Amino acid sequence: MKLNFRYFYLSLAILFLAGSVMAEDRVNPLANTPQGWDNTNFAICYYNGNSVYNLRSYEFCHPGKIFSLKVSPNYLSFAVIFAKKDRRTVRLYSYTDGKELYTFKLNSTPTAIAYSANAKYFMIATDDYDVQVYNLSTKQQIRKIRTTTVANNIALSNNGYFIAAIDGEMLYIYNTETGRVRKVLEIGANINWVAFSPDNNKVAVLVETGKLFFYDTKNFNLTETYDGMGDARCCSFHPEGKYISVITESDKIKVINMKNPTDREEVTSSYPGITQLGYCSLVDKSKPVILAYNNIKQLVFHDLDNLVPDYEQLVADEVETMMDDWMKMMPGESLEDYQLRVNDETRTAQYAKFENEIATEMAGDKIGNADVSFGSYNQDQSMLEVNFDNMPSIYLEVPQEDVAEFSNPEKLSFDKSVYGVGENDQFELLYTEVTNTETGKKYVFDNMAKQSLEYLTSDDNFVPLDLIQQSSMEEVTLQEIRQEVVEEAQEKNLISEHTHIGVKTKVAASTDADGNKVMNYNIDFNYVVDSAFSVQEDFHPGKYISEESASAEAMLKIVKNAFEKEFRQYIQAGKKVRIIVTGAADALPISRKITYGGEYGNHEDETVTKNGELSTVTLTGQSGITTNEQLAFARALGVQDYVTKHITELQSMQIEYDYVINVSNEYGAEFRRIGITFIFLDAFSK
């Protein structure tokens, strides 16, 4: 019987995290001591000697003496560098059953390997002073980056911009597209580990002298240095990016809050031998992120659900969403009125308002949950220090003759409180009205001017107002195109008012691989159909051809018309566009294989994002459609096919398609649909 270990272990992980809180570490015993291991969330394997094993110490393969092991981010495969008769080879194996998938034919000796974060590419560093880049789907070499050193270890940024190659005390950063050296960093001590942050904004460099350096990825300048990292064996960023974990001794790990470096949790193992660590998480954000590490003949899973969320980022994300809506031109709003409502001054004020609202909502009743006490009194400025055990102190202006009345903190009431996120990512009071309930006297603390507004003042995030206004006006045009198509489809009784097609535009600031600030332009098309009418107007069970859904066809016609008119200007030959095509399916079981006629080509182990996580799907004429994942994928492919046939000018651009499939655990036609997003990179430069 063929055992599907990939799905077995993912299912095991879900059971593993079934409780909301883990009472103690979970230990997974191993038959052998890991000499090295790697993971993609809970897809974990390790090697010892000549063999690779899974978590149950089932031998996946026995290729020869193993030097390096990497697990694919889409759970499809794992890769090893191994040697037989002193000749090193790189081979891919199936993570499902350990079968050989592919052996790379190399004319030089491999020294390091890595998968790209999107699982589309594979990198091999060799002693011939190069890093070879392969397309994982075709196994064809697409690029060779010439290096000035032999890289014994390589790390890739999540956005695919950079390869970091380690050679002793030197760190070489390469632009993966051009192959040019982006930066050479002479660290001054042997480098033990390198890791890029999840948001790609920084790179951590861990050295044998027990120091941890952080460099920004815009100019690769040193931004922070942490001491006290001990043996400095390995480091890894928490998936949310606020924390980093470092192996400091053979039995100790430090988990460091990078926004408040004094906040450090130490994890101590009962057994020595920790050499590597990694994070395991599920799409379900209600479940804790797990820190995994190895020691002698076991892997340990340590609960980290007590870590504090990144409040600054959470607030910024919520505010950005609200600002996107606020800066759109309203229905019926004239251009003159729009420009009066949305300008640099009003944008700053509105951002501050939203920031205060969101931070205050997230903070909850911090004062009500605090132990309040009084500190010192400044007679010159008439300021009384009021302390809280869960946030920074405030200074209240109190006349000297009133100070004696402040004897019992419990007699104070705090009203109309406004919070912000301040230094060290902590909530702090920006405004509150304090009443002494014994005397009835009221005092006001007002520090509203302290609000950060970093989103607007940061050059990296700032989007020029004229581009925002241009995007807003173009969205109005897009709405008009949408309305024309919808009215035509309704007149032909193809769809009704129960089909709701959404269109949206957005300008987003970004940084390219050379550190230049660029503006990307996003155009999104989607739809929903009211559940009672989705059976008539959307995909029927088992159908995937776009023209078989009136709602899908109407949405795609809007896409076509948009690029024949106003949005044609963004199609610029040679420039890059990322196109995200989405297909969705419900949970209705497929009892009999659906014939797939190969309309959209044959796809073997195509990388997709399924319900928010990387995965793979195979769809061929031979396989047909037997799962809802394949059905959703076929619907996404239909979107790509439509774009290829009807927006032919796009073919002059550098196109990268990403496939997103969503499979609901509910039944109903409302869960069968498609969508598409265009991201024009560096859209406004000529």
N, C-alpha and C positions, 0 to 999 in steps of 0.2 A: 504494500500500500504506500502511495506517495504522500509524505507528510508535508503540509504547507506550513513551515515553521514561521514564515513571515506573519501570517494572520494569526497563528497560534500565539505568538508572543505579543502581538498588539492586543489581542483579546485578553491575554494574561495581564497586560498592563492596566487595562480598564478595571479588571477585577481587583488588581493590586491597589488601585486608587479609589475603590468603591466608597471607603469612608472619607468624610470631609477632613478629618484630622488623623494623621498617623501617630500612634502613641510612641513608637520607637523605630529605630532603624530596621529595615528589612535586609536580611543577609541571604545572598544566593550562593550556596556552596558550589565549588568547581572541582573537577577532577584533577586539574593542573593549575599551576601558578601562572597567571598571565604575564608573558614577557612584553606584550603590547595588546591593546584592544581599541576598538572604535565603536561608535554608536550613532544612530540617527534616532533620536528619542529612545524608544525601548527596543529598537532593532539593534541588538548588540552581539558582537562576536569577538573572540580573542584568539591569540595564537601562542603556542608553546613549541619550540623546536621546529619541527617540520610540518606541523598540522594546525589547521584553523578549526575552532570549536564554537558552538553556540552556547547559550546560557545553561543548557542541560548537559554540556560537555559532549554533545553529539558531534562527531568528527565530520566537518563539512568537506574537507579536502586534505590531502597529504602531498603537496607539490614538491617540497624540498625545504632547505633551510630558509626560513622566512625573516625578512628584514623590515618590512613595513606592511601595514594593513589599514585599509580605509573602507568605510561602509557608504554606499550611495545614499544621497538624501531622499531618493524616491523609493527606497527599500528594495529596489530591483536586484542589486548586485553588491558584491564586495570585491575589492581589488587587492592584490598582494604583489610585493616584490619578493621573489624567492630565487634561490640558486641551486643548481645541480652541476656538479663538477666545476664549481667556481664560476659558472656563467649565470649572470643574473637575468631574470625574465620578469615581465609584468603580465599578469593574467587576470581576467574577470571571471568570477564565479556567480552562479545564481544564489541569491540569499534565500530563496525558497527551499532548495534541496541540495545545494552545493555542487551542482553540475557545472562543468566548464562552459563558459560562454564565448570567450575570445582570448587569444594570445596575441599581444602586440609584437610585430616583427621589427626589432630594433637593431641598428648597426652600432650602437654604443651601449654603455652600461648604465642602467637606470639607478638613480640615487635617491629620488623622492617622487611621491605621487600625491594627487589630490583630485577630488571631484569639485565641480563648480556647485554653488549653492542651489542653482535651479536644475541640477542633474542633467544638463544638456551637454556638458563638456567635461573632458578628462585631461589632466595635465601630467606629463612625465618629465622630470628633470633628469639629465644624463651627464656623464663625465665628458661629453663632447661640447661642454659649455653651451647648453641650450635647454629650453623648456619647450617641449612639443605639446601642442594643443590639438585634441581630437574631438570630433563630433561623435558623441556616444551612440547616436542612432545609426549612423553609417559606418562608424569606426574609422573614418577617413581623417587623416591629418589635415587640419585647416590652417594651421599657422605654426611657425617655428620662431621662438623668441631667442635671439642670441644673447647669452649672458657673459659677464666678465669674470665669472667664477663658477665653480662646481657647487651647485646647491645641494646640501645634505638634508634640507628640510624646506618645504614650501607651504605657504598659507595663502588663501584666496579671500578677497573681500566678498561680501555677500552680493554686492551689485555687479560683480564681475569686472570692475575697473582695474584692480591691482593684483599682482602676484608679489608676495614678499618672499625673497630667497635668502636663506641664512648661510653664511660662511664664516664660522668662528665668531669674531667680534664685529663683523660687517653685516649690515642688512641692506639688501638691494631691493628697491621697489620698482617694478616694471609696469608700464601701461600695457594691459593685455591686448588692446586693439592694435596699437602701433608697434608694439614690441620694444619701444624705446625705454631707456632707463628714466624713471620718473624722479627718483631720489636715491642717493647713497648715504646711509647713516653709519657713521663710525661710532659704535656704542662705547668702546673702551673696556669691554669685558666680554667673555664668551657668552653667546646668547643661547639660553636653554629652550625658550618657547616664544612664539609670536602668535597673536590672535587679533583679528579685526572685530570691532564692536558690531552688534546687530544692526545699528543704523548707519554703519560704514563711515562714521565721522571721526573715529580714532582707531589707532592700532596700539596694542599693548606689547611691550617688549620686556621679557623677563630674563634677567642675567644671573650668572652663577654667583655674583657677589651679594646676592640677596636684595637686589633692587628691582623695582618695577617702574618702567618708563612708559609714559603715554605721549604719543605724537598725534597731531591732527592730520587728517588726510587731505586737507586743502593745500597746505604748503609743506607738510611734514615737519613742522616745528615742534620742539619739545614743549609740552604744556604742563605736565605734572610728573613728580618723582615720588615714589613711595619706598621707604626703607623698611627693614625688619621682615623681609620675605624669607629668611632662613636659607634652606637649601635651594629654594626657587626652582622646583622641578617642573612645574606645569601650571598653566593658568587657563581659565575659561570664563567668558562673559555669561552672565545670566541672560536668558532670552529677552527679557525686557530692557536690558542694557544698563540698569542702575547699579548693579552689583557685579563684582568680579571675584572669582574664587582662585586661591593660589595654594598649591601644595608647598608647605614651608618645612616640614620634616617628614620622615618616613611614616609617621602616625598622626600628622596634624595638617589641617587645612584651615586657611583663613578666608572668611567670606567678608568682603570689604564693600561698604557703601561708598561709591565713588563721589556722591554728592555731600557726604559727611564722613571723611576718612577715619574719624575717631570712632565711628560706629563699625565695629568689627566683631564678628561672631567666629569663635574657634571651634572647629569640629575635631574631636579627638577619637581616633580609632582604637579599638581594643587590641588590634593586631598591627604590627608594622608592615612595611612593604608597599605603601601607596606610591605609585609612579605616574598615575594619570587620572584625570577626572573629566566628567562631561555632564551635561544637563539633559534630563528627560522630561518632556511635557506633552500634554494632549491638547487637542483643539479646544476642548471644554475648559474655558478659563476659570471655572469654579473649582477645578481640581488643582492641587498644589503642584508646583514645579519641583522635581526631585533632583538632588545632586547625587550622581553615581561616581563611585571610585573603587579601585581595586586594592586588594592586599593579598596576603598569602592564601591561595586557593579559594578565593571568594570575591564576589562583587557586593558592594554595600550600597544601599539606596537610602539616602538621608533626606528627611522631610525639611523643606525650606519654606513652609507656608507662613512662617512668622515674619518674613521679610516685609518691609514697608513698601507699598506701591510707589511708583514714580509719579507723585502728585503733580509736579510741574508739567510733565509731559501729558498727563491725563487732562489737566486743565487746558493746556494749549490745544490739544486735539479737539476738545469739545468747543472751545471758543472759535477755532478755525472753521468748524462746520457751521456754526451759527453765523459767522462773518460771511461765509460764502453765500448764504441765503440773503443776508441783509444787503450785500453789495449788488445783488441782481436788480435789474430794472423791473419795477412792478408793472403788472398789467394796467394799461392805460396811462402810465406815467410818461410825461413828455420828457424829451432830452434835457430841456432847461431845468425842469423840476428835479430830474435825476441828478444832474450835476450839482444842484444846490444841496440835495440831500446827501450825496456821496462825494466827499472831497477829503483832502488830507486831514483837515482839522476834525471833521465829523467822524472820519474813520478811526482816528486815534481815540476820540471820546467814546465811540461805540464799542471799540475793543475793550477799553477799560471797564465799561459797564458790564459787558458779558463776562470778562475775567472775574470781576467781583462776584457776580451772580453764581457762576459755576464753582468758584473756590469756596464760597460761603455754603453752597449746597453740599459740596463734598466734605467740608469740615464738620458738618453736623453741629451738635451742641458741645463744642469743646469746653466752653466755660462751665457748663452744667456738670461736666464730668471731671472738672479740675479741682485740685486742692489749691485754694487761694490763700495767699499770705501777703503781709506787708513787708517791704524792705526799707531802704533808707529814704530820707527826705532831704531834698536840696533846697535850702532856705533861700539861696540867691534867686533861683528860678521858680520857686514854689511848686516843685515837682515831687510827687509821692510815688515810689516804686511799688507796683502791684505785681506780685509773682504768681505764676501758674506752674504746676508740675508737669504739664503736657504741651507747653508752647512757650515762646519767649515772653519776657516781662513787658509790661507797658508802664509809661510814666504819665501820671494823671496830675493835671494842674489843680492843686488844692491850696486855697489861702491858708496862711500859717495859723490863723485863728480857728480853722476847721480841723486841723490835724488831730487834735486830741479826741475828736469824735470818731476817728477811724481806729476803733479798738477791737472790733470783731469782724473779720472778713465775711462771716456768714450773714451779716446784716446788709451786705451789698447786693443789689440786683443789677444785672447787665441786660440792656435792651438795644434793639436795632443793630446788633453786632454784624460787622462785615469782616470777612477773612480774606487773606491772600496767602500765596505760597512764597515764603521768603528764603533766606539763606539756609543751606543744608536741606532744602526740600521739605521744610517744616511749615505747617500752617501757623499763621501769626495774625493777630488782631490788627486791622487797619482802622476800624472805627467801632466805637461802642459808647452808649450812654449809661453812665453809672449813677445809681441812686442809692443814697444811704437811707435805708428804710426806717431808721430810728429818728432821723432828723428831717427826712423828706427832701434834702438837698440833692441837686443833680449836678453831675460833672461829666464833661464830654472829652473823650479821647479821640483825636482825629489825626490819623497819619496816612490819609488816602493818597497823598502825593508820593508815597513810597512804592506804589504798585509798579511792577516790573516793566510791563509793556515791551519785554524783550522781543516778542514776535515782530513788532513794528520797527524797533530800533536796530535789530540785527540785520546786517547787510545780506547775510546768507538767506534770510527768510523774506526779506522785503520784496514785494511785487509792485512795480510802478503803477500808479493809479490809472494812467492812461491805458495800460494793457487790461486792467480790470474793467474799465469802462467799455473798452472795445469788446471784451469777452461777453459782457452783459448785453450789449446791443446786438451782438451776433447771436446770442441765445434767443433774443426776441425774434430775430429773423428765422432761427431754427424752429421756434414755436409756430411761426406762420407757415413754414413748410410742412410741419407736422399737421397743422389744422387742415391744410389743403388736402393732404393725403387721406386723413381720417374722414373728412367730409365726403370725399369721392368713394371711399370704401363703404361708408354708411349708405350712400345713395344706391350702391349696387347690392346692399343687404349682405355684404361680406362680414362686416363687424357691426357692433352696436355701440351705444354709449357705455356699455359695460366693459369695453376694452380700453384700458388707460395706458397710453404710450408716453413714456417720459424721455425728455431730452435735456441734456445739461452740458454746460461748458465751464472750463476752469483753467486759469493760468496758475502754474505752480513753479516756484523758484527751485532751482537745483544747482548742482555743481558737477561739471564733467570731469573726466579722468585726468585732465591737465590742470585742474584746480580753478577753471574759469566758471564764473557764475553764468548760468543759462536759464532761460524761461521755457518751460515745457507747456504745451497746450493740450488739454484733455477734452475729448468730446465723447459723451456717453449716451447710449441709446438702450432703452429697456422698456418692458411693458408688463402689466399684470392684467388679468381678466377676472372679473368677479366670479366667484366659485360656481354660482348657479348657471353661468353662461359659458364657462370655459370649455365645456364639452362640445358646444356648437362652434366656438370661435377659435379654439386653439388646437393643439395636437391631440389626435385620438390615440388610444393605447397602441403602443408598438410602432407609431409613425415617427419618422425623423426627417423626411424631406421638407425643407422650409416652406415650399409652396403648398404643402398639405395643411398648413395652419394659416388661416386668414389673418390672425393677429400678427404672426411672425412675418408674413409677407408684407403687411402694411408697414411694420416697423422698418424692414429692410428697404422698402421703397423710399422711406424718409431718408435713410442713409444715402441711397443713390442720388436722390434729388438734391440733398445738401451738398454733396461733392460735385455736382454739376453746376452749382450756383456759388453762394457766398464762401463756402469752405474749400473751394478749389485752390485758393491762394496758398493753403498749407501743404499742398502736394508739391514738393520741391525735389527735383531729381538729385539723387545722391545723398540726401539727408535721411535721417533715421526716423522710423515710426514703429512703435510697439503696438500691436493690435491684440487685444484680449477678447477672445470669443468664448461665450458662455453657453452651455447647454444644461438643461435641468430635466430630471425625471422624478416621478413619484415612486411609491413603494410597491406598486402593483406587481405581483410576481409574474415573470415571463415563463409560462408553462410549456411553451413550444418554441423552438428556435425560430427567430425572425430572420428571413432571408435578407442578407445585405448584398446588394448588387455591385459593390465596389464603386459606387458613384463618386465617392470622395477619396478614392485610392485605398491602398492597403497600409495598415499601420501596425507595426510590431513593437510592443512595449513602449508606446509613446508616453512621454512624461506629461502629466496633467496635475492640476491642483484640484483635488477632490475634497469638497466640504472643508476647505481651508488648509489642507495638508497635501504635500507632494505625494503622488502615487503614479501608477502606470496603467495603461489600458492597451489591449490588443484588439484590433478590429480589422478583419480580412473577409474576403468572400468565402473562404473556407470556414472560418470560425463562426460567421454569422453573428447574430445578436442574441445572447442568452442571459445577459445581466442588465440591470438598469444603468450601471456605470457605462456599458457599451452604448446603450440607447442615448444617454445624455451626451456622450462623446460624439455620436453620429450627428446629433442636433447641432453641436458646436461646429463640427466640420462643415455642416450645411451653410453656416454663416460665413465661414472662410471661403467656401466655394462661391457664394453669391458675390462677395467682395471682389474676388479674383476675376469673375466674369463681367461684372457691371461697373467696377471702378478701375478700369484698366490702367489709367495714368499712375495709380499707386505703384505699379510694378517698376517704375523708374526709381523708386526709393529703396532704401535698405530696410526691409520688413522683417520683423521678428514677431512670430505668432506665439501667444501663450494660450493654452487651453484650460478653461475652468469648467468643471462639472460639479453640479450640485444634485445629490440624490437625497430626497426627503424620506423620512421614516413614516410619512403619512400618505394616505391614498387621496387621489383626486386630480382632475385635469388641470387645476390651478397651479400644480407643481410641475407641469410640463411646459417649458418655454425656453426662449433663447435671449441673448443680449450681446452687445458689442461695445467696446471702449477703444478709442483711438488715442494714443499718446504720441504727439508729435514732439520729438526731442529737439531742443534748441530751435524752437519754431520761428522766432522773430528775427534771427540774424540772416543776413544775405550771404 
